[in-house]
Every structure is written in C-alpha cells, then in structure tokens.
Amino acid sequence: MSASAVPRLGRGVPAWLLRVAVLVAGVFVVAIPTADGALLGTLFIMCPLVVIAIYAPASPAPSGLVIAAAVMAALTGDDPLRPAVLLMIPAVHLFHVTCGLAGLVPLRGRLHPRALLRPALRFLLVEAIVFAFVGVAALLPVTQIPASIEIAALAGLVVVAVLILLWHQQSFRQRRDGSHTRSGASHTGSGGH
C-alpha cells in the first residue's frame, strides 16, 4: 500500500483525557450523595473506587462505585424524585460511559473527537428515555396505583425492550455485513496483484 493510499485521520487528542473525564464524573458521583446527607464515611468507600477506576477503568471498581452510589441514594432520603437522585442518574451514567471508553482506548493512544459522537448520542438517548420515565413517575399518584396504569407501564417496558433488541440486532447485522464486504474487497484486491 502506498503512502498516498493511507487515510489521514488527524492527530486527535490524548487518550489520557478519558481518564480525566472518569475522574470528573467520579467526583460528581461521590459529591452528590455526600451533599445529600450521606455520612462522610462513604468517602472512604467511594473515593478509592474512583481512584481504582481511573487506573483500571475496565476493572470491577466502576461497578462497585455505581452500586455504592445507588445504595447511598436509597439510604439518605425517602423521596425517589428528589434533586440528588435526579442528578445522580446522569452522573452515574456518565461515569459508566467514560470508564467504558477509557477501558477501550490505550492510555498512551490518541482519540479522534469524532469517535465520541455515537457514544454521546447514545448517552443523550438513554437519558431522554430515563427522564421520560421519571416524568411519568412524577405524574403518578402517591396512593395506590390503578391496575390500568400498571398494565400500561408493563406494556411500555416490553415495547422498549423489543425496540432495544431490534436496534442491537440491526446494528450487529450492519457491522457483520460491513466486515464481510470490506474483507471480501480487500481479499479480491490482493488476489489481483
């Protein structure tokens, strides 16, 4: 392959910036329950998990922090729609996404900013769906919920699950078909020389 045939992707940004994003998201995940009234002892549990997640984002530490944050949110208040919980939802999700990306890209690698477009769109889509459910939950009566609303909610969850399944199948087929096409084209091209 000649030097002119190699695509130019640009320099990108250092991948260690993903670890900085893990740190920032982790600080929010720790600060929210602390500000909501969690004991300062939670810092001794949650802060080391953030440090470990920065060092090893593909380890179990991020999951441990997410679980600890959920437990702290459940134990510090009784209103499930209080501001701390609503802030915790995108903070935990952002921490999860940044750990996932940081676990994929080598620390000394480089990352093209366009590579973050799809994860950012998925993040926004998931947050929109979650907060749509939060909006529905805020409208529900605090007393006993009528059976018709419970049935509608279950039907909605089934529809969402089916849509996610179809979306994953379609993206899997596109990746599979694209990889066969590329490998077939490169195989044919190399056979002709």
N, CA, C and O of each residue as an XYZ file, in Angstrom:
772
protein
N       0.860     -1.175      0.000
C       0.000      0.000      0.000
C       0.896      1.224      0.000
O       1.799      1.328      0.830
N       0.666      2.137     -0.902
C       1.497      3.331     -0.995
C       1.137      4.312      0.111
O       0.071      4.230      0.722
N       2.067      5.252      0.355
C       1.851      6.236      1.420
C       0.668      7.144      1.100
O       0.004      7.637      2.011
N       0.399      7.368     -0.186
C      -0.725      8.236     -0.551
C      -2.072      7.556     -0.338
O      -3.095      8.232     -0.239
N      -2.085      6.204     -0.264
C      -3.338      5.472     -0.076
C      -3.741      5.383      1.396
O      -4.877      5.019      1.701
N      -2.831      5.710      2.307
C      -3.144      5.642      3.731
C      -4.015      6.844      4.090
O      -3.628      7.982      3.826
N      -5.188      6.609      4.690
C      -6.059      7.741      5.035
C      -5.452      8.571      6.151
O      -4.795      8.041      7.047
N      -5.673      9.866      6.090
C      -5.192     10.765      7.131
C      -6.328     11.017      8.116
O      -7.389     11.522      7.751
N      -6.087     10.666      9.338
C      -7.121     10.787     10.359
C      -6.904     11.999     11.269
O      -7.781     12.327     12.067
N      -5.805     12.637     11.167
C      -5.524     13.753     12.057
C      -4.857     13.265     13.319
O      -4.738     12.062     13.552
N      -4.429     14.201     14.123
C      -3.683     13.845     15.324
C      -4.584     13.382     16.453
O      -4.170     12.531     17.241
N      -5.783     13.898     16.565
C      -6.661     13.521     17.667
C      -6.204     14.135     18.975
O      -5.327     14.998     18.999
N      -6.798     13.687     20.044
C      -6.468     14.181     21.385
C      -5.883     13.028     22.186
O      -6.155     11.865     21.886
N      -5.083     13.337     23.200
C      -4.510     12.262     24.008
C      -5.608     11.463     24.721
O      -6.565     12.032     25.246
N      -5.453     10.162     24.727
C      -6.466      9.294     25.337
C      -6.497      9.426     26.852
O      -7.485      9.042     27.477
N      -5.443      9.959     27.456
C      -5.458     10.124     28.911
C      -6.533     11.114     29.342
O      -6.909     11.152     30.513
N      -7.030     11.918     28.399
C      -8.132     12.830     28.737
C      -9.389     12.057     29.128
O     -10.230     12.571     29.867
N      -9.521     10.824     28.636
C     -10.644      9.988     29.066
C     -10.529      9.669     30.559
O     -11.539      9.588     31.258
N      -9.304      9.488     31.045
C      -9.109      9.227     32.475
C      -9.469     10.472     33.293
O      -9.978     10.361     34.408
N      -9.205     11.641     32.738
C      -9.609     12.883     33.410
C     -11.137     12.946     33.475
O     -11.706     13.356     34.487
N     -11.795     12.535     32.380
C     -13.260     12.511     32.374
C     -13.797     11.526     33.410
O     -14.814     11.793     34.050
N     -13.120     10.388     33.578
C     -13.508      9.423     34.622
C     -13.389     10.075     35.996
O     -14.267      9.911     36.843
N     -12.310     10.810     36.213
C     -12.116     11.495     37.487
C     -13.224     12.507     37.752
O     -13.790     12.536     38.844
N     -13.539     13.340     36.755
C     -14.565     14.376     36.928
C     -15.928     13.738     37.206
O     -16.635     14.152     38.126
N     -16.293     12.732     36.410
C     -17.578     12.057     36.627
C     -17.598     11.359     37.990
O     -18.620     11.369     38.675
N     -16.478     10.757     38.382
C     -16.397     10.094     39.678
C     -16.546     11.073     40.840
O     -17.171     10.752     41.851
N     -15.974     12.263     40.694
C     -16.116     13.281     41.738
C     -17.586     13.660     41.906
O     -18.060     13.824     43.030
N     -18.306     13.799     40.794
C     -19.731     14.101     40.889
C     -20.492     12.965     41.567
O     -21.360     13.207     42.406
N     -20.164     11.726     41.203
C     -20.864     10.579     41.792
C     -20.637     10.522     43.301
O     -21.538     10.132     44.043
N     -19.454     10.905     43.762
C     -19.169     10.908     45.203
C     -19.789     12.129     45.879
O     -20.315     12.026     46.987
N     -19.727     13.281     45.217
C     -20.186     14.531     45.842
C     -21.695     14.587     46.021
O     -22.175     15.169     46.994
N     -22.450     13.999     45.108
C     -23.915     14.119     45.172
C     -24.478     13.462     46.433
O     -25.214     14.126     47.163
N     -24.170     12.187     46.731
C     -24.731     11.630     47.973
C     -24.146     12.280     49.225
O     -24.817     12.358     50.254
N     -22.901     12.745     49.143
C     -22.309     13.418     50.296
C     -23.061     14.706     50.600
O     -23.344     15.007     51.759
N     -23.384     15.468     49.550
C     -24.148     16.705     49.740
C     -25.592     16.418     50.148
O     -26.253     17.270     50.743
N     -26.078     15.224     49.832
C     -27.457     14.858     50.157
C     -27.595     14.334     51.583
O     -28.697     13.989     52.011
N     -26.499     14.273     52.315
C     -26.592     13.859     53.710
C     -25.962     12.525     54.025
O     -26.099     12.039     55.148
N     -25.273     11.911     53.072
C     -24.599     10.651     53.367
C     -23.452     10.918     54.339
O     -22.876     12.005     54.349
N     -23.135      9.937     55.136
C     -22.060     10.079     56.108
C     -20.725     10.274     55.400
O     -20.510      9.758     54.302
N     -19.850     11.007     56.026
C     -18.526     11.231     55.442
C     -17.747      9.923     55.316
O     -16.792      9.840     54.543
N     -18.149      8.914     56.067
C     -17.517      7.602     55.942
C     -17.677      7.008     54.552
O     -16.877      6.172     54.133
N     -18.717      7.442     53.836
C     -18.894      6.946     52.472
C     -17.736      7.371     51.577
O     -17.435      6.707     50.585
N     -17.089      8.480     51.931
C     -15.923      8.913     51.152
C     -14.816      7.875     51.201
O     -14.080      7.701     50.229
N     -14.692      7.174     52.344
C     -13.648      6.166     52.483
C     -13.963      4.919     51.662
O     -13.074      4.113     51.386
N     -15.219      4.762     51.275
C     -15.598      3.638     50.420
C     -15.548      4.060     48.956
O     -15.014      3.335     48.116
N     -16.100      5.225     48.653
C     -16.292      5.620     47.261
C     -15.041      6.226     46.621
O     -14.771      5.972     45.447
N     -14.280      7.016     47.365
C     -13.101      7.664     46.771
C     -12.060      6.664     46.264
O     -11.547      6.840     45.159
N     -11.729      5.615     47.035
C     -10.782      4.632     46.479
C     -11.305      3.953     45.208
O     -10.524      3.607     44.322
N     -12.614      3.767     45.121
C     -13.165      3.169     43.903
C     -12.968      4.082     42.702
O     -12.716      3.607     41.594
N     -13.083      5.389     42.913
C     -12.835      6.340     41.819
C     -11.371      6.263     41.382
O     -11.075      6.237     40.187
N     -10.459      6.227     42.357
C      -9.028      6.154     42.040
C      -8.717      4.874     41.271
O      -7.983      4.903     40.283
N      -9.270      3.757     41.720
C      -9.046      2.483     41.023
C      -9.633      2.543     39.611
O      -9.029      2.033     38.667
N     -10.806      3.163     39.463
C     -11.436      3.268     38.141
C     -10.596      4.117     37.186
O     -10.570      3.858     35.983
N      -9.917      5.119     37.716
C      -9.035      5.922     36.862
C      -7.857      5.065     36.391
O      -7.478      5.105     35.220
N      -7.295      4.308     37.300
C      -6.141      3.464     36.968
C      -6.551      2.271     36.100
O      -5.853      1.927     35.147
N      -7.675      1.644     36.429
C      -8.125      0.437     35.720
C      -9.618      0.567     35.417
O     -10.442     -0.007     36.129
N      -9.980      1.320     34.363
C     -11.399      1.556     34.079
C     -12.171      0.318     33.657
O     -13.401      0.317     33.703
N     -11.471     -0.741     33.244
C     -12.165     -1.970     32.845
C     -12.265     -2.967     33.995
O     -12.660     -4.115     33.787
N     -11.913     -2.541     35.201
C     -11.981     -3.417     36.374
C     -13.390     -3.379     36.971
O     -14.249     -2.643     36.485
N     -13.629     -4.163     38.015
C     -14.936     -4.108     38.691
C     -15.163     -2.846     39.525
O     -16.269     -2.634     40.022
N     -14.145     -2.012     39.685
C     -14.275     -0.814     40.527
C     -15.394      0.126     40.065
O     -16.150      0.608     40.908
N     -15.533      0.408     38.764
C     -16.647      1.276     38.362
C     -18.012      0.722     38.761
O     -18.887      1.472     39.192
N     -18.192     -0.585     38.618
C     -19.470     -1.184     39.037
C     -19.664     -1.047     40.542
O     -20.774     -0.797     41.011
N     -18.572     -1.211     41.302
C     -18.666     -1.033     42.745
C     -19.076      0.377     43.127
O     -19.864      0.569     44.053
N     -18.541      1.372     42.411
C     -18.920      2.754     42.703
C     -20.378      3.014     42.361
O     -21.082      3.696     43.105
N     -20.832      2.472     41.238
C     -22.234      2.648     40.845
C     -23.159      2.034     41.889
O     -24.169      2.635     42.255
N     -22.819      0.850     42.365
C     -23.645      0.185     43.383
C     -23.616      0.970     44.691
O     -24.652      1.159     45.328
N     -22.429      1.426     45.090
C     -22.323      2.209     46.326
C     -23.129      3.497     46.222
O     -23.788      3.893     47.183
N     -23.084      4.152     45.070
C     -23.847      5.393     44.879
C     -25.346      5.120     44.959
O     -26.090      5.905     45.548
N     -25.792      4.007     44.366
C     -27.218      3.671     44.412
C     -27.659      3.380     45.844
O     -28.735      3.806     46.265
N     -26.825      2.654     46.595
C     -27.161      2.353     47.992
C     -27.218      3.641     48.803
O     -28.128      3.828     49.611
N     -26.249      4.530     48.591
C     -26.234      5.800     49.331
C     -27.463      6.646     48.995
O     -28.057      7.266     49.877
N     -27.840      6.669     47.718
C     -29.025      7.435     47.328
C     -30.282      6.852     47.961
O     -31.190      7.593     48.337
N     -30.340      5.522     48.081
C     -31.510      4.889     48.681
C     -31.570      5.107     50.192
O     -32.655      5.211     50.763
N     -30.410      5.175     50.836
C     -30.384      5.281     52.293
C     -30.492      6.707     52.819
O     -30.853      6.905     53.979
N     -30.189      7.700     51.996
C     -30.133      9.067     52.520
C     -31.457      9.813     52.442
O     -31.573     10.883     53.039
N     -32.436      9.313     51.752
C     -33.701     10.036     51.676
C     -34.835      9.112     51.308
O     -34.626      7.975     50.885
N     -36.054      9.628     51.479
C     -37.208      8.779     51.182
C     -37.903      9.171     49.881
O     -38.683      8.380     49.350
N     -37.647     10.357     49.356
C     -38.287     10.770     48.112
C     -37.434     10.316     46.932
O     -36.314     10.799     46.763
N     -37.946      9.394     46.112
C     -37.141      8.901     44.992
C     -36.949      9.921     43.874
O     -36.118      9.716     42.989
N     -37.706     11.014     43.904
C     -37.575     12.030     42.859
C     -36.936     13.311     43.382
O     -37.123     14.384     42.809
N     -36.183     13.195     44.468
C     -35.519     14.391     44.994
C     -34.358     14.783     44.070
O     -33.868     13.951     43.307
N     -33.920     16.036     44.135
C     -32.883     16.522     43.210
C     -31.599     15.689     43.218
O     -30.990     15.493     42.166
N     -31.182     15.198     44.380
C     -29.943     14.416     44.443
C     -30.044     13.153     43.585
O     -29.089     12.786     42.900
N     -31.187     12.500     43.623
C     -31.370     11.284     42.817
C     -31.406     11.639     41.338
O     -30.824     10.935     40.512
N     -32.089     12.730     41.001
C     -32.180     13.133     39.598
C     -30.816     13.555     39.044
O     -30.537     13.354     37.862
N     -29.974     14.134     39.888
C     -28.608     14.470     39.465
C     -27.726     13.225     39.381
O     -26.821     13.137     38.551
N     -28.013     12.269     40.258
C     -27.203     11.060     40.285
C     -27.369     10.229     39.010
O     -26.424      9.566     38.584
N     -28.536     10.254     38.406
C     -28.793      9.435     37.215
C     -27.811      9.756     36.093
O     -27.116      8.850     35.634
N     -27.721     11.019     35.624
C     -26.747     11.275     34.552
C     -25.296     11.187     35.030
O     -24.412     10.850     34.241
N     -25.035     11.484     36.304
C     -23.652     11.410     36.797
C     -23.141      9.970     36.762
O     -22.028      9.714     36.301
N     -23.951      9.034     37.249
C     -23.552      7.628     37.244
C     -23.437      7.113     35.814
O     -22.514      6.365     35.491
N     -24.372      7.513     34.960
C     -24.328      7.076     33.566
C     -23.073      7.614     32.879
O     -22.405      6.882     32.150
N     -22.750      8.886     33.106
C     -21.550      9.474     32.515
C     -20.291      8.766     33.027
O     -19.362      8.513     32.259
N     -20.264      8.452     34.314
C     -19.131      7.714     34.868
C     -19.000      6.353     34.192
O     -17.897      5.938     33.837
N     -20.112      5.667     34.014
C     -20.110      4.352     33.364
C     -19.599      4.453     31.921
O     -18.781      3.637     31.497
N     -20.075      5.440     31.173
C     -19.679      5.593     29.766
C     -18.200      5.962     29.658
O     -17.477      5.402     28.835
N     -17.751      6.907     30.492
C     -16.340      7.306     30.406
C     -15.412      6.160     30.802
O     -14.341      6.008     30.215
N     -15.803      5.356     31.784
C     -14.992      4.184     32.144
C     -14.950      3.182     30.991
O     -13.906      2.596     30.704
N     -16.095      2.992     30.334
C     -16.130      2.073     29.197
C     -15.208      2.520     28.075
O     -14.476      1.710     27.506
N     -15.242      3.811     27.756
C     -14.371      4.331     26.693
C     -12.907      4.283     27.115
O     -12.047      3.895     26.324
N     -12.617      4.674     28.354
C     -11.233      4.669     28.831
C     -10.677      3.252     28.892
O      -9.473      3.052     28.733
N     -11.540      2.272     29.121
C     -11.097      0.885     29.146
C     -10.777      0.338     27.764
O     -10.044     -0.643     27.636
N     -11.324      0.966     26.730
C     -11.088      0.504     25.362
C      -9.862      1.131     24.708
O      -9.191      0.491     23.898
N      -9.574      2.361     25.052
C      -8.503      3.097     24.382
C      -7.247      3.044     25.252
O      -7.309      3.376     26.436
N      -6.111      2.634     24.688
C      -4.875      2.601     25.483
C      -4.531      3.985     26.029
O      -4.790      5.004     25.387
N      -3.951      4.001     27.211
C      -3.655      5.246     27.903
C      -2.766      6.173     27.062
O      -2.953      7.389     27.079
N      -1.826      5.619     26.345
C      -0.905      6.440     25.540
C      -1.397      6.619     24.108
O      -0.686      7.175     23.271
N      -2.599      6.153     23.826
C      -3.155      6.292     22.482
C      -3.682      7.695     22.226
O      -3.547      8.601     23.048
N      -4.279      7.836     21.068
C      -4.893      9.106     20.693
C      -6.315      8.797     20.253
O      -6.603      7.714     19.743
N      -7.180      9.747     20.456
C      -8.596      9.555     20.184
C      -9.098     10.698     19.318
O      -8.927     11.873     19.641
N      -9.717     10.321     18.215
C     -10.290     11.359     17.360
C     -11.620     11.790     17.972
O     -12.435     10.937     18.321
N     -11.857     13.095     18.110
C     -13.104     13.558     18.747
C     -14.371     13.023     18.074
O     -15.401     12.865     18.730
N     -14.301     12.745     16.773
C     -15.493     12.204     16.099
C     -15.863     10.817     16.604
O     -17.006     10.384     16.451
N     -14.912     10.123     17.198
C     -15.204      8.793     17.741
C     -16.139      8.873     18.945
O     -16.729      7.867     19.340
N     -16.276     10.052     19.526
C     -17.148     10.223     20.684
C     -18.577     10.569     20.301
O     -19.450     10.632     21.167
N     -18.832     10.795     19.011
C     -20.166     11.221     18.583
C     -21.225     10.164     18.883
O     -22.251     10.482     19.485
N     -21.002      8.931     18.482
C     -22.009      7.878     18.717
C     -22.239      7.611     20.207
O     -23.391      7.517     20.628
N     -21.177      7.484     21.022
C     -21.441      7.314     22.461
C     -22.199      8.501     23.058
O     -23.039      8.324     23.941
N     -21.901      9.707     22.577
C     -22.608     10.883     23.110
C     -24.084     10.847     22.727
O     -24.946     11.179     23.541
N     -24.375     10.446     21.499
C     -25.778     10.356     21.067
C     -26.513      9.270     21.845
O     -27.668      9.456     22.230
N     -25.851      8.137     22.077
C     -26.478      7.075     22.877
C     -26.718      7.545     24.305
O     -27.762      7.258     24.892
N     -25.753      8.265     24.860
C     -25.904      8.807     26.205
C     -27.138      9.698     26.278
O     -27.952      9.564     27.191
N     -27.274     10.606     25.317
C     -28.419     11.521     25.317
C     -29.730     10.768     25.123
O     -30.733     11.100     25.756
N     -29.733      9.759     24.255
C     -30.946      8.972     24.028
C     -31.371      8.240     25.301
O     -32.547      8.258     25.667
N     -30.425      7.605     25.967
C     -30.748      6.879     27.203
C     -31.248      7.849     28.270
O     -32.221      7.556     28.964
N     -30.594      8.992     28.406
C     -31.034      9.978     29.399
C     -32.431     10.500     29.084
O     -33.236     10.705     29.992
N     -32.723     10.717     27.802
C     -34.058     11.183     27.427
C     -35.116     10.139     27.793
O     -36.187     10.486     28.290
N     -34.816      8.872     27.548
C     -35.764      7.805     27.884
C     -35.947      7.712     29.402
O     -37.070      7.602     29.893
N     -34.845      7.758     30.127
C     -34.919      7.651     31.591
C     -35.725      8.804     32.167
O     -36.577      8.598     33.031
N     -35.459     10.025     31.690
C     -36.170     11.166     32.262
C     -37.612     11.244     31.772
O     -38.445     11.889     32.408
N     -37.916     10.596     30.652
C     -39.323     10.465     30.268
C     -40.046      9.571     31.277
O     -41.172      9.859     31.681
N     -39.379      8.477     31.681
C     -39.958      7.611     32.722
C     -40.058      8.351     34.051
O     -41.026      8.171     34.790
N     -39.072      9.173     34.357
C     -39.116      9.963     35.591
C     -40.311     10.918     35.549
O     -41.008     11.093     36.548
N     -40.540     11.532     34.386
C     -41.689     12.429     34.241
C     -42.998     11.698     34.453
O     -43.906     12.217     35.103
N     -43.102     10.495     33.908
C     -44.314      9.697     34.110
C     -44.458      9.347     35.590
O     -45.554      9.414     36.147
N     -43.338      8.971     36.226
C     -43.386      8.622     37.653
C     -43.811      9.816     38.502
O     -44.508      9.652     39.504
N     -43.393     11.013     38.106
C     -43.763     12.211     38.872
C     -45.254     12.498     38.761
O     -45.834     13.100     39.665
N     -45.882     12.079     37.668
C     -47.309     12.327     37.472
C     -48.198     11.295     38.144
O     -49.396     11.518     38.318
N     -47.611     10.166     38.523
C     -48.418      9.106     39.137
C     -48.847      9.507     40.539
O     -48.123     10.214     41.239
N     -50.020      9.056     40.943
C     -50.472      9.369     42.307
C     -49.621      8.645     43.336
O     -49.086      7.568     43.073
N     -49.503      9.250     44.509
C     -48.697      8.667     45.576
C     -49.436      7.511     46.239
O     -48.813      6.622     46.819
N     -50.749      7.525     46.154
C     -51.537      6.441     46.743
C     -51.456      5.217     45.836
O     -50.593      5.139     44.961
N     -52.351      4.274     46.048
C     -52.330      3.046     45.259
C     -52.526      3.363     43.785
O     -53.389      4.158     43.415
N     -51.712      2.728     42.949
C     -51.747      2.969     41.506
C     -52.814      2.069     40.892
O     -52.862      0.874     41.183
N     -53.678      2.643     40.036
C     -54.699      1.827     39.375
C     -54.071      0.736     38.510
O     -52.989      0.920     37.952
N     -54.754     -0.390     38.406
C     -54.242     -1.529     37.642
C     -54.017     -1.175     36.181
O     -53.079     -1.682     35.566
N     -54.859     -0.310     35.608
C     -54.700      0.045     34.192
C     -53.365      0.756     33.948
O     -52.738      0.549     32.909
N     -52.926      1.587     34.892
C     -51.642      2.278     34.730
C     -50.492      1.285     34.872
O     -49.500      1.380     34.149
N     -50.616      0.339     35.793
C     -49.565     -0.673     35.950
C     -49.441     -1.523     34.689
O     -48.330     -1.833     34.259
N     -50.563     -1.897     34.099
C     -50.538     -2.701     32.873
C     -49.929     -1.894     31.730
O     -49.130     -2.420     30.955
N     -50.306     -0.608     31.622
C     -49.737      0.243     30.572
C     -48.228      0.398     30.761
O     -47.482      0.402     29.782
N     -47.776      0.525     31.997
C     -46.347      0.657     32.265
C     -45.599     -0.613     31.875
O     -44.533     -0.541     31.263
N     -46.148     -1.772     32.224
C     -45.509     -3.032     31.844
C     -45.468     -3.200     30.330
O     -44.467     -3.654     29.776
N     -46.566     -2.831     29.663
C     -46.585     -2.911     28.197
C     -45.540     -1.979     27.598
O     -44.869     -2.336     26.629
N     -45.398     -0.786     28.169
C     -44.379      0.149     27.697
C     -42.980     -0.396     27.864
O     -42.140     -0.227     26.981
N     -42.713     -1.058     28.995
C     -41.398     -1.664     29.205
C     -41.122     -2.772     28.197
O     -39.998     -2.911     27.716
N     -42.148     -3.561     27.875
C     -41.977     -4.616     26.882
C     -41.654     -4.003     25.523
O     -40.771     -4.488     24.816
N     -42.369     -2.933     25.153
C     -42.115     -2.272     23.870
C     -40.698     -1.722     23.827
O     -40.008     -1.877     22.819
N     -40.252     -1.084     24.901
C     -38.889     -0.547     24.949
C     -37.871     -1.679     24.826
O     -36.884     -1.542     24.103
N     -38.096     -2.786     25.517
C     -37.171     -3.916     25.452
C     -37.096     -4.478     24.035
O     -36.011     -4.798     23.550
N     -38.246     -4.598     23.371
C     -38.260     -5.113     21.997
C     -37.540     -4.144     21.060
O     -36.785     -4.579     20.190
N     -37.760     -2.845     21.222
C     -37.089     -1.850     20.376
C     -35.575     -1.899     20.560
O     -34.830     -1.807     19.584
N     -35.120     -2.043     21.791
C     -33.679     -2.133     22.049
C     -33.110     -3.398     21.424
O     -32.026     -3.369     20.841
N     -33.829     -4.505     21.542
C     -33.382     -5.761     20.951
C     -33.282     -5.634     19.435
O     -32.289     -6.059     18.845
N     -34.295     -5.055     18.799
C     -34.262     -4.869     17.346
C     -33.131     -3.935     16.931
O     -32.475     -4.162     15.914
N     -32.904     -2.888     17.713
C     -31.846     -1.938     17.407
C     -30.480     -2.625     17.468
O     -29.634     -2.404     16.602
N     -30.266     -3.457     18.490
C     -28.994     -4.164     18.606
C     -28.819     -5.181     17.479
O     -27.716     -5.336     16.955
N     -29.889     -5.871     17.102
C     -29.793     -6.834     16.009
C     -29.449     -6.132     14.705
O     -28.624     -6.620     13.932
N     -30.080     -4.982     14.455
C     -29.811     -4.246     13.225
C     -28.364     -3.752     13.195
O     -27.692     -3.874     12.171
N     -27.888     -3.206     14.288
C     -26.505     -2.716     14.308
C     -25.525     -3.877     14.175
O     -24.476     -3.725     13.549
N     -25.851     -5.046     14.759
C     -24.994     -6.218     14.617
C     -24.940     -6.662     13.161
O     -23.866     -6.973     12.648
N     -26.093     -6.694     12.490
C     -26.123     -7.077     11.070
C     -25.326     -6.097     10.222
O     -24.595     -6.508      9.320
N     -25.458     -4.810     10.501
C     -24.720     -3.814      9.722
C     -23.226     -3.992      9.898
O     -22.473     -3.911      8.928
N     -22.785     -4.235     11.131
C     -21.357     -4.445     11.359
C     -20.891     -5.727     10.677
O     -19.817     -5.761     10.077
N     -21.698     -6.778     10.771
C     -21.322     -8.055     10.171
C     -21.268     -7.938      8.660
O     -20.306     -8.390      8.039
N     -22.291     -7.336      8.056
C     -22.316     -7.178      6.604
C     -21.195     -6.273      6.132
O     -20.593     -6.529      5.089
N     -20.909     -5.235      6.870
C     -19.825     -4.326      6.508
C     -18.473     -4.993      6.591
O     -17.602     -4.726      5.763
N     -18.274     -5.869      7.589
C     -16.979     -6.534      7.721
C     -16.781     -7.558      6.618
O     -15.657     -7.741      6.149
N     -17.857     -8.241      6.185
C     -17.731     -9.199      5.081
C     -17.428     -8.461      3.788
O     -16.618     -8.916      2.980
N     -18.073     -7.334      3.597
C     -17.856     -6.575      2.365
C     -16.426     -6.062      2.306
O     -15.774     -6.161      1.267
N     -15.931     -5.513      3.417
C     -14.569     -4.985      3.437
C     -13.553     -6.098      3.274
O     -12.595     -5.953      2.514
N     -13.747     -7.216      3.982
C     -12.762     -8.286      3.880
C     -12.796     -8.922      2.502
O     -11.762     -9.340      1.980
N     -13.997     -8.999      1.902
C     -14.092     -9.551      0.546
C     -13.420     -8.647     -0.463
O     -12.753     -9.125     -1.380
N     -13.591     -7.336     -0.304
C     -12.982     -6.392     -1.243
C     -11.468     -6.401     -1.110
O     -10.757     -6.355     -2.114
N     -10.967     -6.461      0.123
C      -9.521     -6.458      0.288
C      -8.921     -7.790     -0.179
O      -7.806     -7.831     -0.698
N      -9.679     -8.877      0.015
C      -9.190    -10.177     -0.424
C      -9.123    -10.221     -1.957
O      -8.146    -10.707     -2.525
N     -10.161     -9.713     -2.615
C     -10.199     -9.702     -4.069
C      -9.099     -8.796     -4.614
O      -8.423     -9.119     -5.591
N      -8.943     -7.640     -3.942
C      -7.929     -6.696     -4.403
C      -6.528     -7.263     -4.273
O      -5.688     -7.037     -5.144
N      -6.261     -8.000     -3.197
C      -4.918     -8.527     -3.018
C      -4.668     -9.706     -3.955
O      -3.523     -9.970     -4.323
N      -5.746    -10.430     -4.352
C      -5.575    -11.559     -5.240
C      -5.249    -11.138     -6.660
O      -4.651    -11.905     -7.414
N      -5.639     -9.924     -7.033
C      -5.420     -9.476     -8.400
C      -3.989     -9.055     -8.659
O      -3.585     -8.941     -9.816
N      -3.195     -8.816     -7.593
C      -1.820     -8.350     -7.800
C      -0.920     -9.498     -7.851
O       0.288     -9.329     -8.019
